[in-house]
Amino acid sequence: MATAVNVSGEKHYDRAAEIKRFDESKMGVKGLVDSGLTTIPPIFIHPTDTLSDLKTKPQSVVVPTIDLSGPRSTVVEQVAAASRTFGFFQIVNHGVPVQVLDRMMGSIRAFHEQPTDVKTKLYTRDLESGVIFLSNFDLFHSKAASWRDTLQIKLGRRLPKLEDIPEVIRDEVVQWNLYSETLGEQLMGLLSEGLGLDMDRLKNTCLDAKLMVGNYYPHCPQPDLTVGIASHSDPGVLTLVLQDHIGGLQIKHKGEWVDVKPVHGALVINIADILQILSNDEYISVEHRVLANPSKEARVSVAVFFNPSAREALHGPFSELISPEKPPRYRQFAHHDYMTRSQALVTAFGPGTADAGNSRIRLPLIPSLVAPVIAPADSLYVTIEATTTEHVDSQERVDEHDNSRKVFVIQGNKEEKKTATTLKDENHYDRAVEVKRFDESKLGVKGLVGSGLTTIPSIFIHPPETLSDLKPKPKSVVIPAINLSGRRLTVVKQVVAASRTFGIFQIVNHGVSVQVLDRMMGSMSSWPMSRPNSIPVRWKAVSDSFPTSTCFTPKPLAGGFLPTPSI
């Protein structure tokens, strides 16, 4: 095995400059291979923790292959079982002729194997374009680039202008768009029935918005130092993949990587993040990856991603799948906001990758947007056991499926997977009923206090591990207070130092008079008592984190602001 070098320690190695040079060349990975290189450039070398996990163990697990020509009730059961257990399955006898599949694969190969100067006309990072060619959507944000090139085309009932689709693939793309729509409708029906829903339930919301990518994985001279696509889960509803005979696609199943072995004429189907949410965790979206290609022959795959049709509409668990026994695991969200936040966090933290446009692999379950909101109805407390994973500045995620309960939070530079366990009350305390009763009363907490209660209702009682941490220890640490009237250079240094060390600071002499602040506070104090329905209030959840586990309480300053990050 080749030794991974610490590229950051190499003399005069400028990663940003190398990435810029590679991108501006527009040659893609294939262009590098064609130039005759025998070692991969440092920008493609992945971190040690990624490389150490590339060698898979002998496997006895096989990803299910389902014959769609069988009795419908049998097919529904098999699709639902595979979606609940693996999140992946292959299908045969799906109605798409093998000749159509072979022509589609051949056309993608032909596009990528054109001369570089032909392909560069389509090279762009404008993801809104109908047809684009590029290498690595996340090139400027990821820790390391992946060994592949991509052609992306928007599909659906309105294709890009035919003249914008390269002639070498034009007919095949038009035909593939029709076949994928028909097959997508069939799969949505099977998946809906597998949830006990009307067969049109998914089709009505998730069929029109499609995106196709044709990935090309050239021979890699050092496949033990990089990957074809890094570990990720897809952010849409459903993904349909056509892969060639070379292989390299793997899924994470019960903590182990399992090969999705190529079957000629078969199509690979995988559940994506939004479908897991819509199904209220009945179906699972799992991590998968593609290894770098050691073969002298290039690997080719074609993926079609089905996304919600209405970007502004609210999505969440289907109402038919919610009950007192299984309350909703996720909040409602708009797909447009979800994708916008995904891209923002890609920029902020650096992404994982995704087969279709490198959408964020870890985002769907971040609490500030989409998160479990209600504990099981028969639980009094939810005890959280956290297992941290390092290197989460690239947003890596533990993707074990633990009793269909997934909770992810961003806290400092770590991501914690939190598995929920319940502490049941002997008196059959029904939390969901109590929460609903409190909400419908519209009293608010102040209304409870005004009623004269002397003990707090059970719905407000926090778990023991939270309560045990409420009393802070004696401390000498003080949250910084910065005088904005000082010299600008000094103020800049103080702000930067506080942001790096604490992530929170107070400011004085900020230009807002104390009288304005006092009136603002006074109006907020008087509002709940005198005008309960006159002012809409928008609540934002924020997560504060500090370099150590000790809690420091900022001391209020007269006329001071305490800036906090908003998520």
Protein Blocks (a to p, Z undefined) as FASTA:
>chain_A
ZZdddfklpghiafklmmmmmmmnonojmlmmmnopabdcfklpccfklmmmmpccddfb
dcddddfkbcfklmmmmmmmmmmmnopacdeheopafklmmmmmmmmmmmmmpcfklmmm
mgccbfkbmbdcdehjklmmmmbdcddddddddedjbdcdfklpcfklmmmmmmmmmmmm
mmmmmmmmmmmmmnopafklmmmmmmmpccdddddddddfblmlbcfbdcdddfblbdcd
dddfkojiacdeehiacdddddehiacddddfklmmmnnomaccddddddddfbfbdcdd
dddddddfblmbccdddfklgcfklccfbdcddfklmmmmmmmmmmmnopaddfehpaaf
klmmgmklnccfbdcfkbfbdcddddddehklnopacfbdehhiacdddehjbdcddddd
ddddfklpafklmmmmmmmnonojmlmmmnopabdcfklpccfklmmmmpccddfbdcdd
ddfkbcfklmmmmmmmmmmmnopacdeheopafklmmmmmmmmmmmmmmmmmlpccdddd
dddddfblbdcdddddehiacddddZZ
